[in-house]
């Protein structure tokens, strides 16, 4: 457990005694694909870290449409807002496949946080980055058309999850068009239409559950033209 804790971004560099203490108090949980981890409004007891698999953080529109706010990768944590203020969960968390999670209870983690200024700063920096990302996402929903939002999202996913391909960069996620639509607050059909147009222009190549970016510069030009 100590080794697992030490591999998480937020906890790297924590003094050995604190790692040992958290290792003795933390535990793991396993989830299956699409299993709900927690829901908005649930009482919060702590923070979770992804050991393996991925977790999507989602909200829902007035008509019940799922909007993916963030995808949490191995080595990252989530649930940090409720950890700090002890309030309710602010969104839903859902396993994207089989997931193994590390659970850090609030009552155990806060004393460690209170005695480690560097850890506090790391946590604040992470929360600020996520707030900036959410703010940018809201601006994109409000001011950019779907073609531009899609180009921007593909560039971001290629940067975060890109795998070199002979003719471009393959987005290394099992990425359905429905999921891509949920990331941008639209439907699978609307995303499919735009992806087909980008493919016809030679900017991307579509595969089963995958997208390969063939012309990064052209996608960047689409985004820059709207800014």
Residue frames relative to the residue before (quaternion, step in Angstrom):
aa qw qx qy qz dx dy dz
X 1.0000 0.0000 0.0000 0.0000 0.00 0.00 0.00
X 0.6191 0.5537 -0.3416 0.4398 3.58 1.02 -0.78
X 0.6560 0.5109 -0.3122 0.4595 3.60 0.97 -0.85
X 0.6249 0.5339 -0.3311 0.4635 3.58 1.05 -0.78
X 0.6521 0.5171 -0.3082 0.4609 3.58 0.93 -0.90
X 0.6835 0.5152 -0.2846 0.4316 3.56 0.90 -0.98
X 0.6536 0.5234 -0.3139 0.4475 3.62 1.19 -0.46
X 0.5911 0.5823 -0.3777 0.4109 3.59 1.20 -0.31
X 0.6159 -0.6076 0.3697 0.3388 3.52 -0.92 1.05
X 0.7072 0.4917 -0.2805 0.4236 3.56 0.77 -1.04
X 0.7656 0.4036 -0.1892 0.4638 3.58 1.03 -0.79
X 0.4316 0.6893 -0.4751 0.3360 3.60 1.24 -0.03
X 0.7911 0.2862 -0.2235 0.4923 3.56 -0.89 0.93
X 0.4472 0.6733 -0.4663 0.3596 3.58 1.26 0.04
X 0.5674 -0.6062 0.4206 0.3655 3.63 -0.95 0.78
X 0.6224 -0.5870 0.3680 0.3642 3.63 -1.01 0.80
X 0.6432 0.5312 -0.3373 0.4363 3.60 0.94 -0.80
X 0.6641 0.4898 -0.3029 0.4768 3.58 1.01 -0.80
X 0.6193 0.5292 -0.3414 0.4689 3.58 1.05 -0.72
X 0.6503 0.5114 -0.3140 0.4658 3.57 0.94 -0.87
X 0.6471 0.5289 -0.3119 0.4520 3.55 0.98 -0.86
X 0.6890 0.4661 -0.2783 0.4802 3.58 0.89 -0.94
X 0.6121 0.5575 -0.3472 0.4403 3.58 1.05 -0.75
X 0.6709 0.4983 -0.2962 0.4624 3.57 1.02 -0.79
X 0.7454 0.4222 -0.2107 0.4709 3.59 1.13 -0.64
X 0.6597 0.5121 -0.3137 0.4518 3.60 1.17 -0.48
X 0.1164 -0.7756 0.6150 0.0822 3.55 -1.33 0.24
X 0.4096 -0.7072 0.5215 0.2452 3.57 -1.28 0.20
X 0.1097 -0.7586 0.6374 0.0793 3.53 -1.32 0.47
X 0.2586 -0.7552 0.5842 0.1468 3.56 -1.12 0.69
X 0.0930 -0.7866 0.6099 0.0249 3.56 -1.07 0.82
X 0.3753 -0.7087 0.5519 0.2286 3.55 -1.18 0.61
X 0.7236 -0.4453 0.2995 0.4341 3.58 -1.29 0.30
X 0.8582 0.0987 -0.1294 0.4869 3.55 -0.98 1.02
X 0.4216 0.6809 -0.4890 0.3457 3.58 1.19 0.37
X 0.4445 -0.6902 0.5075 0.2615 3.55 -0.98 0.90
X 0.2830 -0.7605 0.5657 0.1470 3.57 -0.87 1.01
X 0.7288 -0.2364 0.1115 0.6329 3.54 1.09 -0.80
X 0.3387 -0.7396 0.5518 0.1837 3.56 -1.29 0.39
X 0.6343 -0.5111 0.4126 0.4077 3.54 -1.23 0.47
X 0.7767 0.3157 -0.2487 0.4850 3.56 -0.90 0.95
X 0.5016 0.6386 -0.4353 0.3888 3.58 1.24 -0.22
X 0.5043 -0.6005 0.5029 0.3637 3.59 -1.12 0.53
X 0.2950 -0.7785 0.5339 0.1478 3.57 -0.95 0.86
X 0.1678 -0.7940 0.5777 0.0877 3.54 -0.96 0.89
X 0.8254 -0.1171 0.0874 0.5453 3.60 1.16 -0.27
X 0.5785 -0.5678 0.4811 0.3339 3.50 -1.39 -0.36
X 0.2219 -0.7748 0.5797 0.1200 3.56 -1.18 0.59
X 0.1690 -0.7581 0.6202 0.1100 3.54 -1.22 0.58
X 0.4087 -0.7108 0.5169 0.2460 3.58 -1.03 0.77
X 0.2436 -0.7546 0.5971 0.1211 3.56 -0.79 1.10
X 0.7744 -0.1115 0.0942 0.6156 3.57 0.93 -0.95
X 0.6989 0.4106 -0.3386 0.4778 3.55 -1.16 0.63
X 0.3615 -0.7025 0.5604 0.2486 3.55 -1.32 -0.30
X 0.2004 -0.7581 0.6119 0.1031 3.55 -1.25 0.59
X 0.1937 -0.7627 0.6002 0.1431 3.58 -0.98 0.78
X 0.2636 -0.7309 0.6134 0.1417 3.53 -1.07 0.89
X 0.0150 -0.8496 0.5233 -0.0642 3.58 -0.54 1.15
X 0.1554 -0.7106 0.6738 0.1302 3.49 -1.42 0.43
X 0.3192 -0.7491 0.5496 0.1866 3.58 -1.26 0.20
X 0.4463 -0.6779 0.5202 0.2660 3.54 -1.05 0.84
X 0.7219 -0.4394 0.3075 0.4372 3.57 -1.31 0.16
X 0.7270 0.4025 -0.2427 0.5006 3.60 1.10 -0.63
X 0.6387 -0.5866 0.3093 0.3903 3.58 1.24 0.41
X 0.4468 0.6930 -0.4578 0.3324 3.59 1.24 0.18
X 0.4059 -0.7220 0.5095 0.2333 3.57 -0.88 0.98
X 0.0809 -0.7635 0.6398 0.0338 3.55 -1.03 0.91
X 0.2842 -0.7653 0.5556 0.1579 3.58 -0.64 1.12
X 0.2581 -0.7910 0.5421 0.1178 3.56 -0.60 1.18
X 0.8009 -0.0784 0.1200 0.5814 3.55 1.01 -0.81
X 0.2194 -0.7162 0.6394 0.1735 3.55 -1.27 0.49
X 0.2363 -0.7853 0.5631 0.1021 3.57 -0.72 1.13
X 0.2518 -0.8017 0.5361 0.0803 3.54 -0.71 1.19
X 0.6643 -0.4594 0.3835 0.4479 3.62 -1.27 0.19
X 0.7637 0.3189 -0.2645 0.4951 3.56 -0.92 0.95
X 0.6655 0.4601 -0.3013 0.5046 3.59 1.30 -0.12
X 0.3308 -0.7348 0.5602 0.1919 3.55 -1.27 0.44
X 0.0536 -0.7701 0.6321 0.0664 3.55 -1.31 0.29
X 0.6703 0.4616 -0.3711 0.4472 3.55 -1.25 0.44
X 0.3731 0.7773 -0.4474 0.2374 3.56 1.30 0.26
X 0.5896 0.5815 -0.3854 0.4070 3.63 1.08 -0.58
X 0.7012 0.4482 -0.2655 0.4868 3.56 0.85 -0.97
X 0.5596 0.5880 -0.3875 0.4370 3.57 1.17 -0.51
X 0.7096 0.4672 -0.2607 0.4586 3.57 0.91 -0.95
X 0.8277 0.2715 -0.1366 0.4717 3.59 0.65 -1.06
X 0.4399 -0.7259 0.4423 0.2896 3.60 1.23 -0.12
X 0.4864 0.6844 -0.4193 0.3452 3.59 1.27 0.21
X 0.7215 -0.4168 0.3243 0.4478 3.54 -1.32 -0.27
X 0.6194 -0.5134 0.4334 0.4062 3.55 -1.31 0.31
X 0.3579 -0.7735 0.4956 0.1675 3.56 -0.95 0.93
X 0.7826 0.1032 -0.0600 0.6110 3.61 1.27 -0.16
X 0.5360 -0.5815 0.4852 0.3730 3.56 -1.33 0.00
X 0.1523 -0.7469 0.6369 0.1154 3.56 -1.23 0.55
X 0.0268 -0.8141 0.5770 -0.0593 3.57 -0.76 1.12
X 0.4565 -0.6743 0.5091 0.2788 3.58 -0.95 0.89
X 0.3302 -0.7631 0.5265 0.1775 3.60 -0.90 0.95
X 0.7419 -0.0171 0.0123 0.6702 3.54 1.36 -0.15
X 0.7190 -0.3256 0.2750 0.5490 3.58 -1.09 -0.41
X 0.0389 -0.8086 0.5860 -0.0347 3.57 -0.85 1.04
X 0.1444 -0.7259 0.6626 0.1149 3.51 -1.20 0.69
X 0.0904 -0.8271 0.5546 -0.0100 3.54 -0.67 1.16
X 0.3370 -0.6869 0.6109 0.2032 3.49 -1.26 0.66
X 0.1668 -0.8012 0.5711 0.0646 3.59 -0.83 1.00
X 0.0678 -0.7793 0.6230 -0.0031 3.55 -0.79 1.13
X 0.3069 -0.7773 0.5224 0.1696 3.57 -0.45 1.19
X 0.6032 -0.5992 0.3981 0.3443 3.55 -1.06 0.84
X 0.6730 0.5186 -0.3070 0.4288 3.59 0.85 -0.94
X 0.6900 0.4613 -0.2721 0.4869 3.59 1.18 -0.57
X 0.7164 0.4797 -0.2583 0.4359 3.57 1.00 -0.85
X 0.6164 0.5911 -0.3574 0.3780 3.61 0.96 -0.78
X 0.6472 0.5068 -0.3522 0.4475 3.66 0.87 -0.73
X 0.6309 0.5104 -0.3305 0.4820 3.60 1.08 -0.69
X 0.6417 0.5325 -0.3144 0.4537 3.57 1.00 -0.87
X 0.6670 0.5362 -0.2988 0.4222 3.58 0.95 -0.89
X 0.7475 0.3839 -0.2139 0.4980 3.60 1.13 -0.53
X 0.7064 0.4028 -0.2546 0.5234 3.61 1.29 0.15
X 0.2430 -0.8073 0.5218 0.1300 3.62 0.02 1.26
X 0.6355 0.5348 -0.3410 0.4403 3.61 0.99 -0.76
X 0.6445 0.5076 -0.3140 0.4779 3.57 1.05 -0.77
X 0.6129 0.5409 -0.3390 0.4657 3.60 1.04 -0.77
X 0.6705 0.5020 -0.2942 0.4604 3.57 0.91 -0.94
X 0.6246 0.5377 -0.3273 0.4621 3.58 1.03 -0.80
X 0.6691 0.5004 -0.2883 0.4677 3.55 0.94 -0.95
X 0.6535 0.5072 -0.3098 0.4687 3.59 0.95 -0.85
X 0.6430 0.5226 -0.3225 0.4576 3.59 0.98 -0.85
X 0.6516 0.5115 -0.3113 0.4657 3.58 0.97 -0.87
X 0.6607 0.5051 -0.3059 0.4634 3.59 0.94 -0.88
X 0.6380 0.5189 -0.3250 0.4670 3.60 1.03 -0.75
X 0.6393 0.5234 -0.3234 0.4613 3.59 0.97 -0.83
X 0.6737 0.4859 -0.2939 0.4729 3.57 0.97 -0.85
X 0.6246 0.5249 -0.3371 0.4699 3.58 1.06 -0.70
X 0.6340 0.5203 -0.3251 0.4708 3.60 0.98 -0.82
X 0.6610 0.5167 -0.3030 0.4520 3.56 0.95 -0.92
X 0.6614 0.4985 -0.3029 0.4714 3.59 0.97 -0.87
X 0.6348 0.5262 -0.3229 0.4646 3.58 1.00 -0.82
X 0.6526 0.5052 -0.3079 0.4734 3.58 0.97 -0.86
X 0.6337 0.5353 -0.3259 0.4535 3.57 1.02 -0.83
X 0.6540 0.5057 -0.3108 0.4690 3.60 0.96 -0.83
X 0.6345 0.5183 -0.3243 0.4730 3.59 1.02 -0.77
X 0.6396 0.5280 -0.3251 0.4543 3.57 0.97 -0.85
X 0.6380 0.5281 -0.3245 0.4568 3.59 0.95 -0.90
X 0.7193 0.4792 -0.2450 0.4394 3.56 0.97 -0.92
X 0.8438 0.2773 -0.0761 0.4531 3.57 0.84 -0.98
X 0.7194 0.4246 -0.2617 0.4834 3.63 1.13 -0.37
X 0.4498 -0.6579 0.5198 0.3077 3.56 -1.09 0.67
X 0.7082 -0.4986 0.2950 0.4034 3.55 -1.27 0.39
X 0.6179 0.5510 -0.3535 0.4355 3.60 0.96 -0.79
X 0.6847 0.4733 -0.2850 0.4754 3.59 0.92 -0.90
X 0.6388 0.5213 -0.3273 0.4616 3.60 0.96 -0.84
X 0.6542 0.5125 -0.3125 0.4600 3.56 0.99 -0.83
X 0.6407 0.5162 -0.3268 0.4650 3.60 0.92 -0.86
X 0.6642 0.5080 -0.2959 0.4618 3.57 0.94 -0.91
X 0.6667 0.4996 -0.3002 0.4646 3.58 0.96 -0.87
X 0.6474 0.5135 -0.3241 0.4606 3.60 0.95 -0.80
X 0.6360 0.5184 -0.3276 0.4685 3.59 1.00 -0.77
X 0.6650 0.4998 -0.3063 0.4628 3.57 0.95 -0.86
X 0.6697 0.4931 -0.3005 0.4669 3.58 0.91 -0.89
X 0.6334 0.5212 -0.3301 0.4671 3.58 1.03 -0.75
X 0.6590 0.5072 -0.3048 0.4643 3.56 1.05 -0.74
X 0.7221 0.4431 -0.2406 0.4737 3.56 1.00 -0.85
X 0.8286 0.1855 -0.0379 0.5268 3.57 0.93 -0.93
X 0.3485 0.7924 -0.4538 0.2116 3.58 1.26 0.26
X 0.0936 -0.7524 0.6504 0.0455 3.53 -1.14 0.83
X 0.5019 -0.6761 0.4441 0.3063 3.57 -0.80 1.00
X 0.0695 -0.7529 0.6541 0.0238 3.52 -1.04 0.94
X 0.6879 -0.5004 0.3131 0.4222 3.62 -1.17 0.43
X 0.8132 0.2339 -0.1001 0.5235 3.58 1.01 -0.78
X 0.8227 0.0372 -0.0261 0.5667 3.59 1.17 0.30
X 0.5608 -0.5583 0.4705 0.3904 3.54 -1.14 -0.73
X 0.2308 -0.7737 0.5787 0.1152 3.55 -0.67 1.15
X 0.3957 -0.7027 0.5375 0.2466 3.55 -0.88 0.96
X 0.2945 -0.8266 0.4649 0.1177 3.53 -0.38 1.32
X 0.4901 0.5900 -0.4849 0.4201 3.54 0.69 1.13
X 0.4316 -0.6167 0.5666 0.3352 3.54 -1.23 0.43
X 0.0604 0.8719 -0.4699 0.1242 3.51 0.46 1.35
X 0.1791 -0.7805 0.5922 0.0894 3.57 -0.39 1.21
X 0.5868 -0.5735 0.4288 0.3780 3.56 -1.20 0.44
X 0.5807 0.5620 -0.3725 0.4563 3.58 1.16 -0.50
X 0.6589 0.4951 -0.3017 0.4793 3.58 0.99 -0.86
X 0.6344 0.5244 -0.3269 0.4644 3.58 0.99 -0.82
X 0.6361 0.5217 -0.3196 0.4702 3.57 1.04 -0.77
X 0.6529 0.5173 -0.3101 0.4583 3.57 1.01 -0.84
X 0.6179 0.5417 -0.3457 0.4532 3.59 1.12 -0.59
X 0.7712 0.3305 -0.1685 0.5173 3.58 1.16 -0.56
X 0.5196 -0.6866 0.3922 0.3237 3.56 1.26 0.27
X 0.6298 0.4974 -0.3525 0.4813 3.57 1.05 0.75
X 0.6442 -0.5580 0.3768 0.3628 3.57 -1.30 -0.03
X 0.6456 -0.5042 0.4044 0.4068 3.54 -1.30 0.33
X 0.6477 0.5399 -0.3224 0.4302 3.58 0.97 -0.87
X 0.6605 0.5034 -0.3078 0.4642 3.58 0.97 -0.85
X 0.6487 0.5068 -0.3106 0.4753 3.58 1.02 -0.82
X 0.6342 0.5444 -0.3293 0.4392 3.58 0.95 -0.86
X 0.6454 0.5280 -0.3174 0.4516 3.57 0.96 -0.88
X 0.6954 0.4670 -0.2735 0.4728 3.58 0.91 -0.91
X 0.6327 0.5265 -0.3323 0.4604 3.60 1.02 -0.76
X 0.6395 0.5215 -0.3253 0.4618 3.58 0.99 -0.84
X 0.6408 0.5194 -0.3263 0.4617 3.58 1.01 -0.78
X 0.6573 0.4960 -0.3073 0.4770 3.59 0.98 -0.84
X 0.6359 0.5175 -0.3287 0.4687 3.58 1.06 -0.72
X 0.6402 0.5267 -0.3216 0.4575 3.59 0.98 -0.83
X 0.6843 0.4687 -0.2713 0.4883 3.58 1.14 -0.66
X 0.5134 -0.6764 0.3987 0.3462 3.59 1.28 -0.07
X 0.4677 0.7004 -0.4283 0.3275 3.58 1.24 0.31
X 0.7937 0.0861 -0.0321 0.6013 3.59 1.13 -0.67
X 0.2156 -0.7199 0.6303 0.1947 3.53 -1.37 0.16
X 0.2769 -0.7782 0.5469 0.1366 3.56 -0.86 1.01
X 0.0304 -0.7720 0.6348 0.0116 3.53 -1.09 0.80
X 0.6770 -0.4587 0.3523 0.4552 3.55 -1.25 -0.02
X 0.8432 -0.0206 -0.0311 0.5363 3.58 -0.42 1.23
X 0.7343 0.3694 -0.2355 0.5184 3.60 1.16 0.38
X 0.1361 -0.7377 0.6528 0.1053 3.52 -1.36 0.42
X 0.1423 -0.7704 0.6160 0.0820 3.57 -0.95 0.91
X 0.3125 -0.7379 0.5719 0.1753 3.55 -0.80 1.06
X 0.1855 -0.8149 0.5456 0.0615 3.58 -0.60 1.20
X 0.7989 0.1393 -0.0450 0.5834 3.59 1.04 -0.75
X 0.1996 -0.8207 0.5290 0.0822 3.55 0.14 1.33
X 0.6430 0.5469 -0.3265 0.4253 3.58 0.94 -0.89
X 0.6575 0.5084 -0.3150 0.4583 3.58 0.99 -0.79
X 0.6331 0.5081 -0.3303 0.4815 3.59 1.04 -0.72
X 0.6365 0.5225 -0.3241 0.4656 3.58 1.00 -0.80
X 0.6343 0.5362 -0.3277 0.4504 3.58 1.04 -0.77
X 0.6089 0.5454 -0.3465 0.4601 3.59 1.07 -0.72
X 0.6796 0.4863 -0.2835 0.4704 3.57 0.92 -0.94
X 0.6768 0.5080 -0.2977 0.4419 3.58 0.87 -0.96
X 0.6268 0.5556 -0.3406 0.4271 3.59 1.05 -0.69
X 0.7017 0.4581 -0.2613 0.4791 3.58 1.18 -0.55
X 0.6616 0.5204 -0.3046 0.4458 3.59 1.23 -0.23
